[in-house]
Amino acid sequence: MVDHSMQSPGPRKSRRWLFGLLMVVVVAVLCWWFWPATKNSQNDAASAPAAGRNAGAPRPGFGGSAEPTPVRVAEVITGDFPVYYKALGTVTATNTVNVRSRVAGELIKVNFQEGQRVKAGDLLAEIDPRSYEIALQQAQGTLAQNQAQLKNAQIDLQRYKGLFAEDSIARQTLDTQQALVGQYQGTIQTNQAAVNDAKLNLDFTRIRAPIAGRLGLRQLDIGNLVAANDTNALVVITQVQPITVAFTLPESQLTPVLARYRSGAKLAVEAWDRGDTRKQATGVLGSLDNQIDTTTGTLKFKARFENQDEALFPNQFVNVRLLSDTLKGVVLVPSAAVQYGVDGTFVYAMDGNDKVKIRQLKVGATDGSNTVVEQGLAQGDRVVLEGTDRLRDGSRVEVVDDSAKVPTSPGQHLQGQDGAAVPGTTGKTGA
């Protein structure tokens, strides 16, 4: 019998030896594959023209490139910088009226078109007036009857006064007749009130516009029986000239806004469409709430717009831009030139004509186009716009295009409710 357990180490040792040999071959192939490429690249670098890179030169963009880095620059200017706060707003009609009938009856006439503009007092519809005309006639008849009785009582009173003066009747008879006259006078007043009430109800059969505005869709048709103060309105009138926009601002932004509002300044407010791409109307801040909402930490505002072209529509959502302040004569730099590092905010400023130097900045309000520089730059300085990723302090540069400048009229400067600058617009941020 053969003991196989004594023979098993042999094959295992052979497999380990073959695996080691295979690894050596792989390493040798890799060395052979990469060694010529490295050697050739060094030879190419050594044989390049004098204007090219030297063999062993540092990598471009890491501060040691022999070639100047092409860059675009812009000039720093000074100008006025309007600071806007941004919020979401809802357009609300100045007045909204649900037109309802104040008397009951059949709707016999409609005198308006849906969507029509009306003036206060314009006739909109008519209720069947016949029953109210009859009620008026009855009230007038009762009034006439009691007026005749009053007249007769007054004649008798004058007669009794003469007889009493001749001592022909007792005092009691005169007093009774005088009380009767007073009774008829009170009845006449009641009858006159009934006549006035009947006239008023008859006038209510002619439904008129209580305010000027634009009509909505008709909700009742001719032939319908209408109840007094019915749940269903005949039509809705909204006053859209002028119109208001309600919006809120966080309490962190209230200080500059309230200071200017309480000083009597007219704060401009702009309404932009939902896509925030087109300005629809310009108005002024009209009013504000008297308390901050504790659940949201915001204060409600209302802006007033004349809305002559009716660009704003009730219940429409708009983007509101409230002008909170205008910074006068501040230093402006393109936002694309501002860099952020471990030491803070900085720019690459031109040092002569072919070198750059790092300038540490203290910035203020900013947007996607321009940034207010409170410290670190002056008017006339030139800063790098493009090519900053390959620059270091003291790097040599070649100005490719020196025509880009900050716009002389800075864009609008916005800040969202979260305090972050709005892309493509302007927002106010802390230094």
C-alpha positions as CSV (number, residue, x, y, z in Angstrom):
1,M,0.0,0.0,0.0
2,V,1.3,3.5,-1.0
3,D,1.0,6.3,1.6
4,H,-0.3,9.3,-0.5
5,S,-0.1,11.7,2.4
6,M,3.7,11.5,2.2
7,Q,3.6,12.6,-1.6
8,S,1.2,15.7,-1.4
9,P,3.8,18.4,-0.6
10,G,5.5,17.8,-3.9
11,P,2.7,19.1,-6.2
12,R,1.9,22.0,-3.9
13,K,5.5,23.2,-3.9
14,S,5.5,23.0,-7.7
15,R,2.4,25.1,-8.0
16,R,3.9,27.8,-5.7
17,W,7.1,27.8,-7.8
18,L,5.1,28.2,-11.1
19,F,3.0,31.1,-9.6
20,G,6.2,32.9,-8.5
21,L,7.7,32.5,-12.0
22,L,4.6,33.9,-13.6
23,M,4.7,37.0,-11.3
24,V,8.3,37.6,-12.3
25,V,7.4,37.4,-16.0
26,V,4.5,39.9,-15.5
27,V,6.8,42.4,-13.7
28,A,9.4,42.1,-16.5
29,V,6.8,42.7,-19.2
30,L,5.5,45.8,-17.4
31,C,9.0,47.2,-17.0
32,W,9.7,46.6,-20.7
33,W,6.4,48.2,-21.7
34,F,6.8,51.4,-19.8
35,W,10.6,51.9,-19.9
36,P,10.8,52.9,-23.6
37,A,7.8,55.4,-23.3
38,T,9.5,57.2,-20.5
39,K,12.8,57.3,-22.3
40,N,11.3,58.5,-25.5
41,S,9.4,61.3,-23.8
42,Q,12.6,62.5,-22.2
43,N,14.4,62.4,-25.5
44,D,11.6,64.4,-27.2
45,A,11.7,67.0,-24.4
46,A,15.5,67.2,-24.8
47,S,15.3,67.7,-28.6
48,A,12.5,70.3,-28.6
49,P,13.2,73.8,-29.8
50,A,14.5,76.4,-27.4
51,A,11.1,77.9,-27.1
52,G,9.8,74.5,-25.9
53,R,9.9,72.9,-22.5
54,N,13.2,71.7,-21.0
55,A,13.7,68.1,-19.9
56,G,12.8,67.8,-16.2
57,A,11.0,71.2,-16.2
58,P,8.2,71.5,-13.6
59,R,4.7,70.8,-14.6
60,P,2.7,73.7,-16.0
61,G,0.2,75.3,-13.7
62,F,2.3,74.6,-10.5
63,G,4.2,77.9,-10.3
64,G,7.3,76.9,-12.1
65,S,6.4,77.0,-15.8
66,A,8.9,78.8,-17.9
67,E,6.1,79.8,-20.3
68,P,3.8,82.7,-19.4
69,T,0.2,81.7,-18.7
70,P,-2.4,83.2,-21.1
71,V,-5.0,85.1,-19.1
72,R,-7.9,87.5,-19.6
73,V,-8.1,90.5,-17.3
74,A,-10.6,93.2,-16.4
75,E,-10.3,96.6,-14.9
76,V,-11.6,97.5,-11.5
77,I,-14.0,100.5,-11.5
78,T,-16.1,102.5,-9.0
79,G,-19.8,103.1,-9.3
80,D,-23.2,102.9,-7.6
81,F,-24.4,99.5,-6.5
82,P,-28.2,99.0,-5.9
83,V,-28.9,96.2,-3.4
84,Y,-32.1,94.3,-3.8
85,Y,-33.8,91.7,-1.6
86,K,-35.7,88.9,-3.3
87,A,-38.9,87.2,-2.2
88,L,-41.8,85.2,-3.6
89,G,-45.0,87.3,-3.8
90,T,-48.7,86.8,-4.6
91,V,-50.7,89.4,-6.6
92,T,-53.8,90.4,-4.8
93,A,-56.6,92.6,-6.1
94,T,-57.0,95.9,-4.3
95,N,-60.7,95.1,-3.9
96,T,-62.7,92.0,-4.7
97,V,-66.5,92.0,-4.7
98,N,-68.9,89.0,-5.1
99,V,-71.9,90.6,-6.7
100,R,-75.1,89.1,-5.2
101,S,-78.8,90.2,-5.4
102,R,-80.2,91.8,-2.3
103,V,-83.8,90.9,-3.3
104,A,-85.4,87.7,-4.5
105,G,-86.9,87.2,-7.9
106,E,-86.3,86.0,-11.4
107,L,-83.2,87.1,-13.3
108,I,-84.6,88.7,-16.4
109,K,-81.7,90.6,-17.9
110,V,-77.9,90.5,-17.9
111,N,-76.2,93.6,-19.2
112,F,-72.5,92.6,-19.2
113,Q,-70.0,90.5,-21.0
114,E,-67.6,88.2,-19.2
115,G,-64.2,89.8,-18.6
116,Q,-65.6,93.3,-19.3
117,R,-64.2,96.4,-17.5
118,V,-66.9,98.3,-15.6
119,K,-67.2,101.5,-13.7
120,A,-68.8,101.9,-10.3
121,G,-72.6,102.2,-10.8
122,D,-72.8,100.4,-14.1
123,L,-76.0,98.3,-14.5
124,L,-75.1,94.6,-14.5
125,A,-78.4,92.8,-14.3
126,E,-82.1,93.1,-13.5
127,I,-84.5,91.1,-11.3
128,D,-88.2,91.0,-12.2
129,P,-89.4,94.3,-10.5
130,R,-93.2,93.8,-10.7
131,S,-93.8,92.4,-7.2
132,Y,-91.7,95.3,-5.8
133,E,-93.6,97.9,-7.8
134,I,-96.9,96.5,-6.4
135,A,-95.4,96.7,-2.8
136,L,-94.4,100.3,-3.4
137,Q,-97.9,101.2,-4.6
138,Q,-99.5,99.6,-1.5
139,A,-97.1,101.5,0.8
140,Q,-97.9,104.7,-1.0
141,G,-101.7,104.1,-0.7
142,T,-101.5,103.5,3.0
143,L,-99.4,106.7,3.3
144,A,-102.0,108.7,1.4
145,Q,-104.8,107.3,3.5
146,N,-103.2,108.2,6.8
147,Q,-102.2,111.6,5.5
148,A,-105.9,112.3,4.8
149,Q,-106.7,111.3,8.4
150,L,-104.0,113.4,9.8
151,K,-105.2,116.4,7.8
152,N,-108.8,116.0,9.1
153,A,-107.5,115.6,12.7
154,Q,-105.5,118.8,12.4
155,I,-108.6,120.7,11.1
156,D,-110.6,119.4,14.1
157,L,-107.8,120.4,16.4
158,Q,-107.9,124.0,15.2
159,R,-111.7,124.1,15.6
160,Y,-111.4,122.7,19.2
161,K,-108.9,125.3,20.0
162,G,-111.3,128.1,19.0
163,L,-114.2,126.5,21.0
164,F,-112.0,126.1,24.0
165,A,-111.0,129.7,23.8
166,E,-114.8,130.6,24.0
167,D,-115.1,128.1,26.9
168,S,-117.5,126.0,24.8
169,I,-115.7,122.6,25.3
170,A,-113.8,121.0,28.1
171,R,-110.0,120.9,28.2
172,Q,-110.1,117.1,28.0
173,T,-111.7,117.2,24.5
174,L,-109.0,119.5,23.2
175,D,-106.2,117.4,24.7
176,T,-107.7,114.2,23.2
177,Q,-107.8,115.8,19.7
178,Q,-104.2,117.0,20.1
179,A,-103.1,113.4,21.0
180,L,-104.9,112.1,18.0
181,V,-103.0,114.4,15.7
182,G,-99.7,113.3,17.2
183,Q,-100.8,109.7,16.6
184,Y,-101.5,110.3,13.0
185,Q,-98.2,112.0,12.6
186,G,-96.4,109.0,13.9
187,T,-98.3,106.8,11.6
188,I,-97.4,108.9,8.7
189,Q,-93.7,108.5,9.5
190,T,-94.1,104.8,9.6
191,N,-95.9,104.8,6.3
192,Q,-93.2,107.0,4.8
193,A,-90.5,104.5,5.9
194,A,-92.5,101.7,4.3
195,V,-92.6,103.7,1.1
196,N,-88.9,104.3,1.2
197,D,-88.2,100.6,1.9
198,A,-90.4,99.6,-1.1
199,K,-88.5,102.1,-3.3
200,L,-85.2,100.7,-2.1
201,N,-86.2,97.1,-2.8
202,L,-87.4,98.2,-6.2
203,D,-84.0,99.8,-6.9
204,F,-82.3,96.6,-5.7
205,T,-83.9,94.8,-8.6
206,R,-81.4,96.7,-10.8
207,I,-78.0,95.2,-9.8
208,R,-75.2,97.7,-10.3
209,A,-71.4,97.4,-10.0
210,P,-70.3,98.6,-6.5
211,I,-66.7,99.2,-7.6
212,A,-64.7,99.8,-10.8
213,G,-62.8,96.8,-12.0
214,R,-62.9,93.8,-14.3
215,L,-65.7,91.2,-14.3
216,G,-65.1,87.5,-14.0
217,L,-67.2,84.7,-15.5
218,R,-71.0,84.8,-15.2
219,Q,-72.3,82.3,-12.7
220,L,-76.1,82.8,-13.2
221,D,-78.1,82.8,-16.3
222,I,-81.3,84.5,-17.3
223,G,-84.4,82.8,-16.0
224,N,-82.8,81.6,-12.8
225,L,-84.6,82.4,-9.5
226,V,-82.4,84.4,-7.3
227,A,-82.6,84.6,-3.6
228,A,-81.5,87.6,-1.5
229,N,-77.8,87.3,-0.6
230,D,-77.7,83.9,-2.4
231,T,-74.6,81.7,-1.9
232,N,-73.9,81.8,-5.6
233,A,-72.7,85.2,-6.8
234,L,-73.9,86.6,-10.1
235,V,-70.3,87.6,-11.0
236,V,-67.1,88.6,-9.3
237,I,-65.5,92.0,-9.8
238,T,-61.8,92.5,-9.1
239,Q,-60.1,95.9,-8.9
240,V,-56.8,95.6,-10.7
241,Q,-55.8,99.2,-11.2
242,P,-54.0,99.7,-8.9
243,I,-53.1,96.3,-7.6
244,T,-51.0,95.0,-4.8
245,V,-48.4,92.2,-4.3
246,A,-48.0,90.5,-0.9
247,F,-44.7,89.1,0.1
248,T,-42.6,88.3,3.2
249,L,-39.0,89.0,4.2
250,P,-37.0,87.3,7.0
251,E,-36.4,89.3,10.1
252,S,-32.6,89.3,9.4
253,Q,-33.2,91.6,6.5
254,L,-35.6,94.0,8.1
255,T,-33.2,96.5,9.6
256,P,-32.2,98.4,6.4
257,V,-35.7,98.1,4.9
258,L,-37.6,99.4,8.0
259,A,-35.0,102.2,8.5
260,R,-35.7,103.6,5.0
261,Y,-39.4,103.0,5.1
262,R,-39.8,104.8,8.4
263,S,-37.7,107.7,7.1
264,G,-40.4,108.3,4.5
265,A,-38.4,107.0,1.5
266,K,-40.2,105.4,-1.4
267,L,-38.8,101.9,-1.7
268,A,-39.0,100.6,-5.3
269,V,-40.4,97.1,-5.8
270,E,-40.2,95.1,-9.0
271,A,-42.4,92.2,-10.0
272,W,-40.8,89.6,-12.2
273,D,-42.4,86.6,-13.8
274,R,-42.3,83.1,-12.3
275,G,-39.2,82.2,-14.4
276,D,-37.5,85.4,-13.0
277,T,-36.5,86.4,-16.6
278,R,-38.9,89.3,-17.4
279,K,-39.8,92.3,-15.4
280,Q,-43.6,92.8,-15.4
281,A,-44.2,95.9,-13.3
282,T,-42.5,98.4,-11.1
283,G,-44.2,99.8,-7.9
284,V,-43.5,101.1,-4.4
285,L,-43.6,99.5,-1.0
286,G,-47.1,100.4,0.4
287,S,-47.5,98.9,3.8
288,L,-46.2,96.3,6.3
289,D,-47.7,94.1,9.0
290,N,-47.4,95.0,12.7
291,Q,-45.9,91.8,13.9
292,I,-43.5,89.0,12.8
293,D,-44.8,85.6,12.2
294,T,-43.2,83.4,14.9
295,T,-43.6,80.2,12.9
296,T,-41.6,81.5,9.9
297,G,-39.7,84.4,11.3
298,T,-40.9,86.7,8.5
299,L,-42.7,90.0,8.2
300,K,-45.5,90.6,5.7
301,F,-45.2,93.4,3.2
302,K,-47.5,94.8,0.5
303,A,-46.3,96.7,-2.6
304,R,-48.6,98.9,-4.7
305,F,-48.5,98.8,-8.5
306,E,-50.4,101.0,-10.9
307,N,-50.7,98.1,-13.3
308,Q,-51.9,100.3,-16.2
309,D,-51.1,97.5,-18.8
310,E,-52.7,94.9,-16.5
311,A,-49.5,92.8,-16.6
312,L,-50.3,91.6,-13.1
313,F,-53.2,89.3,-12.5
314,P,-54.9,88.5,-9.1
315,N,-53.6,85.4,-7.4
316,Q,-50.5,85.3,-9.8
317,F,-47.2,84.2,-8.3
318,V,-44.3,86.6,-9.0
319,N,-40.7,87.1,-7.9
320,V,-40.4,90.3,-5.9
321,R,-37.3,92.4,-5.8
322,L,-37.2,95.1,-3.1
323,L,-34.6,97.8,-3.4
324,S,-33.2,98.1,0.1
325,D,-30.3,100.4,-0.4
326,T,-27.9,101.9,-3.0
327,L,-24.2,101.8,-2.2
328,K,-22.7,105.0,-3.7
329,G,-19.2,105.1,-5.3
330,V,-18.0,101.7,-4.2
331,V,-15.2,99.6,-5.8
332,L,-16.6,97.0,-8.2
333,V,-14.8,93.9,-9.4
334,P,-16.1,91.1,-11.7
335,S,-17.3,88.2,-9.5
336,A,-15.4,85.8,-11.9
337,A,-12.1,87.2,-10.7
338,V,-12.8,86.6,-7.0
339,Q,-11.1,83.5,-5.6
340,Y,-11.6,81.7,-2.3
341,G,-8.8,80.0,-0.4
342,V,-7.8,78.9,3.1
343,D,-6.7,82.5,3.9
344,G,-9.9,84.0,2.7
345,T,-11.0,85.9,-0.4
346,F,-8.4,87.0,-2.9
347,V,-7.8,87.9,-6.5
348,Y,-4.9,87.7,-8.9
349,A,-4.0,91.3,-9.6
350,M,-1.6,92.3,-12.4
351,D,1.8,93.3,-11.1
352,G,3.3,95.2,-14.0
353,N,2.5,93.9,-17.5
354,D,3.6,90.2,-17.2
355,K,3.2,89.1,-13.6
356,V,0.4,88.6,-11.1
357,K,0.3,89.1,-7.4
358,I,-2.2,87.8,-4.9
359,R,-4.4,90.5,-3.2
360,Q,-6.4,89.6,-0.1
361,L,-9.9,91.1,-0.2
362,K,-12.7,92.2,2.1
363,V,-15.8,91.9,0.0
364,G,-19.4,93.1,0.6
365,A,-22.5,92.8,-1.6
366,T,-22.1,90.5,-4.5
367,D,-23.9,88.8,-7.4
368,G,-23.1,86.6,-10.4
369,S,-21.6,89.5,-12.3
370,N,-20.1,92.0,-9.8
371,T,-18.8,92.1,-6.3
372,V,-18.3,95.1,-4.0
373,V,-14.7,95.3,-2.7
374,E,-14.5,97.0,0.7
375,Q,-10.7,96.6,1.0
376,G,-7.9,95.3,-1.1
377,L,-8.4,96.9,-4.6
378,A,-8.7,100.4,-6.0
379,Q,-10.0,101.9,-9.2
380,G,-7.8,101.1,-12.2
381,D,-6.4,97.9,-10.9
382,R,-6.5,95.0,-13.3
383,V,-7.5,91.5,-12.1
384,V,-7.4,88.1,-13.8
385,L,-10.7,86.8,-15.1
386,E,-9.7,83.6,-16.8
387,G,-6.8,81.3,-16.4
388,T,-6.6,81.6,-12.6
389,D,-6.4,77.8,-12.1
390,R,-2.8,77.8,-13.4
391,L,-1.6,80.8,-11.4
392,R,0.4,81.2,-8.3
393,D,1.7,84.3,-6.5
394,G,4.4,85.9,-8.9
395,S,3.4,83.8,-11.9
396,R,4.3,85.2,-15.3
397,V,1.3,85.8,-17.5
398,E,0.4,86.9,-21.0
399,V,-2.6,89.0,-21.4
400,V,-4.7,87.6,-24.2
401,D,-7.6,90.0,-24.1
402,D,-7.5,93.1,-22.1
403,S,-10.8,94.6,-23.4
404,A,-13.2,93.0,-20.7
405,K,-14.3,95.6,-18.2
406,V,-16.9,95.7,-15.4
407,P,-20.2,97.2,-16.7
408,T,-20.6,100.9,-15.9
409,S,-24.2,100.2,-14.8
410,P,-24.0,97.3,-12.3
411,G,-26.7,94.6,-12.6
412,Q,-29.4,94.2,-10.0
413,H,-28.3,92.8,-6.7
414,L,-30.5,90.3,-5.1
415,Q,-30.5,88.2,-2.0
416,G,-32.9,85.2,-1.5
417,Q,-34.6,84.6,1.8
418,D,-31.9,82.1,2.7
419,G,-29.3,84.8,2.4
420,A,-27.5,83.2,-0.6
421,A,-26.8,85.1,-3.7
422,V,-29.1,84.4,-6.6
423,P,-27.3,83.0,-9.6
424,G,-27.3,85.5,-12.5
425,T,-28.5,88.3,-10.3
426,T,-27.1,90.2,-7.4
427,G,-27.4,89.5,-3.7
428,K,-26.1,91.1,-0.6
429,T,-23.8,88.9,1.5
430,G,-21.6,89.5,4.4
431,A,-18.0,90.4,4.2
